[in-house]
Amino acid sequence: MVIAVNKSKSIISLVKQPIFLFITLYFLFILSCFLNYIFPSFVFKIFIFIYLPVSAFTLFKTINKNNILQSSNEFSYSLLIIDDNLVKALNESLVFLNPDLNIKQLARDIGTNEKYLSQLINKKYKTSYSNFINEFRVNYAKKLLLDVEYENYTLQSIGSMSGFKSKSSFNLTFKKISGFTPTDFKLRKGAV
């Protein structure tokens, strides 16, 4: 019973395919050629006005649909690989600690180009490249601020160690992302 249901589903899905329509129309046209002896002008009219446009449209639609699906699947797979490389670079290599890191350099490090990396960050993480990298830097700075090993370090040193170029950019970015200044964060978490 299950086999019969699966078979009927596969036949229905086959009938829904545009290529099936094309093949059916082709065989109908071949059949009509045999009837050409009975209705000579009728067959030619069917060919010109019905079969040719419908089959051309069907083939075009099928080819276009397959190309779009194939390129879409390849792009999705590429983004998965890029995302995997990005996560490794950020979590294992800590590339965000480089204050001079830009999208071009990061893309080159993970084996892609700027366009794909930017698309990945925008679509998956719903943010811009700079905000994405700054979130990693701020989270790293939070760990350092709460670590007793770094309690004697200045905020500028913590910011520099976290990949920020200046104390002001560290303070502004930290407040923008966490809602607190680095000093307030340290006080609220009881690290001071």
matplotlib code that plots the C-alpha trace (Angstrom):
import matplotlib.pyplot as plt

x = [0.0, 2.8, 4.6, 1.5, 1.1, 4.7, 4.4, 1.3, 3.0, 6.0, 3.8, 1.9, 5.2, 6.4, 3.2, 3.8, 7.3, 7.5, 9.8, 7.0, 4.7, 7.3, 7.8, 4.1, 3.6, 6.5, 5.0, 1.6, 3.2, 4.9, 1.5, -0.1, 2.5, 1.1, -2.3, -0.8, -2.1, -5.7, -5.5, -2.4, -3.0, -4.4, -1.2, 1.0, -1.2, -1.1, 2.7, 3.1, 0.5, 0.5, 3.3, 6.3, 5.5, 4.4, 7.4, 9.8, 8.3, 8.4, 12.0, 13.0, 11.2, 12.7, 16.3, 15.9, 14.4, 17.2, 19.9, 18.4, 18.0, 21.5, 23.2, 21.1, 22.2, 25.8, 25.7, 24.1, 26.7, 29.5, 28.0, 28.1, 31.8, 32.5, 30.6, 32.5, 35.8, 34.7, 33.8, 37.1, 39.0, 37.2, 37.0, 40.3, 42.6, 41.1, 41.6, 39.4, 42.2, 44.1, 43.2, 43.9, 41.6, 39.4, 36.9, 39.3, 41.9, 39.5, 37.9, 41.4, 42.2, 39.2, 39.4, 36.6, 36.0, 34.6, 31.2, 30.4, 31.7, 29.6, 26.5, 27.0, 27.4, 24.4, 22.1, 23.0, 24.1, 21.8, 24.5, 27.4, 30.9, 32.2, 29.5, 30.1, 33.8, 33.2, 30.8, 33.6, 36.0, 33.6, 32.9, 36.6, 37.1, 34.4, 36.3, 39.4, 37.7, 36.3, 39.5, 41.5, 44.7, 44.0, 42.6, 45.7, 45.6, 44.3, 41.2, 43.3, 45.4, 42.3, 40.9, 44.2, 44.4, 40.8, 41.6, 40.6, 42.9, 42.1, 40.6, 37.8, 36.8, 36.9, 34.7, 32.2, 31.9, 31.7, 28.9, 27.1, 27.1, 26.8, 24.9, 27.6, 31.0, 33.9, 34.2, 30.5, 30.5, 33.4, 31.7, 28.3, 29.8, 31.7, 35.2, 36.5]
y = [0.0, 2.4, 1.6, 2.3, 5.7, 6.6, 5.5, 7.7, 10.7, 10.3, 10.1, 13.2, 15.0, 13.9, 15.3, 18.6, 19.0, 21.3, 18.9, 16.3, 18.7, 19.3, 15.6, 15.0, 17.7, 16.5, 13.0, 14.5, 16.4, 13.3, 11.5, 14.4, 14.1, 10.6, 12.3, 14.8, 12.7, 13.2, 16.9, 18.4, 22.1, 21.5, 19.9, 22.7, 25.3, 23.3, 23.2, 26.9, 28.3, 25.9, 23.4, 25.7, 28.5, 26.2, 23.9, 26.9, 28.5, 25.2, 24.5, 28.0, 27.8, 24.4, 25.5, 28.8, 27.1, 24.5, 27.2, 29.3, 26.4, 25.1, 28.5, 29.1, 25.8, 26.4, 29.9, 28.5, 25.8, 28.4, 30.6, 27.6, 27.0, 30.7, 30.8, 27.8, 29.5, 32.8, 31.1, 29.3, 32.5, 34.5, 31.8, 30.0, 32.5, 35.6, 37.6, 40.4, 41.3, 42.9, 46.6, 47.0, 44.2, 45.1, 43.1, 42.6, 41.1, 38.9, 37.7, 36.8, 35.0, 32.8, 32.1, 34.2, 37.6, 40.8, 40.5, 37.0, 37.8, 40.9, 39.1, 36.4, 38.8, 40.9, 37.9, 35.5, 37.9, 40.8, 43.4, 45.2, 44.0, 46.7, 46.0, 42.3, 42.6, 45.1, 42.8, 40.2, 42.8, 44.0, 40.5, 39.8, 43.1, 42.1, 38.9, 40.9, 43.4, 40.7, 38.6, 39.2, 38.7, 41.9, 44.0, 46.3, 47.0, 50.4, 50.7, 51.8, 48.7, 46.5, 48.2, 47.9, 44.2, 43.7, 45.2, 48.8, 51.5, 54.2, 54.6, 56.8, 54.3, 51.5, 53.5, 54.6, 51.1, 49.4, 51.6, 51.3, 47.5, 46.7, 49.8, 50.6, 52.3, 49.9, 51.4, 51.1, 47.5, 46.7, 48.3, 46.6, 43.2, 43.7, 43.4, 46.6]
z = [0.0, 0.9, -2.3, -4.4, -2.6, -3.2, -6.8, -7.4, -5.7, -8.0, -11.1, -10.0, -9.4, -12.8, -14.5, -12.8, -14.3, -17.3, -19.1, -19.0, -20.8, -23.4, -24.1, -24.2, -26.7, -28.7, -29.0, -29.8, -32.6, -33.9, -33.8, -35.7, -38.4, -39.1, -39.3, -41.8, -44.7, -43.4, -42.3, -44.0, -43.3, -39.8, -38.6, -39.8, -38.0, -34.8, -35.0, -35.7, -33.4, -30.5, -30.2, -31.1, -28.6, -25.8, -26.1, -26.4, -23.3, -21.4, -22.3, -21.4, -18.1, -17.2, -18.0, -16.2, -13.1, -13.0, -13.4, -10.6, -8.2, -9.0, -8.5, -5.4, -3.9, -4.8, -3.2, 0.0, 0.2, -0.4, 2.4, 4.8, 4.1, 4.4, 7.7, 9.0, 8.1, 9.7, 13.0, 13.1, 12.4, 15.0, 17.8, 17.3, 15.6, 17.3, 14.2, 15.6, 18.0, 15.0, 15.2, 11.5, 10.4, 7.5, 5.5, 2.6, 4.8, 6.7, 3.5, 2.2, 5.5, 5.3, 1.6, 0.1, -1.3, 0.4, -1.4, -0.1, 3.4, 3.6, 2.3, 4.9, 7.8, 6.6, 6.0, 8.8, 11.6, 10.5, 11.1, 9.3, 9.1, 11.6, 14.1, 13.8, 14.5, 17.3, 19.1, 19.2, 20.5, 23.2, 24.4, 24.6, 26.5, 28.9, 29.7, 30.3, 32.5, 34.7, 34.8, 38.0, 36.1, 34.2, 37.1, 37.2, 33.5, 32.3, 30.2, 27.3, 27.6, 27.8, 24.7, 22.9, 23.7, 22.5, 19.1, 19.4, 18.1, 20.7, 24.1, 22.8, 20.1, 22.8, 25.1, 22.4, 20.9, 24.3, 25.4, 22.1, 22.2, 25.9, 27.1, 29.7, 29.6, 30.4, 33.9, 34.6, 33.3, 35.6, 38.6, 37.9, 37.6, 40.9, 39.4, 41.1]

ax = plt.figure().add_subplot(projection="3d")
ax.plot(x, y, z, "-o")
ax.set_aspect("equal")
plt.show()
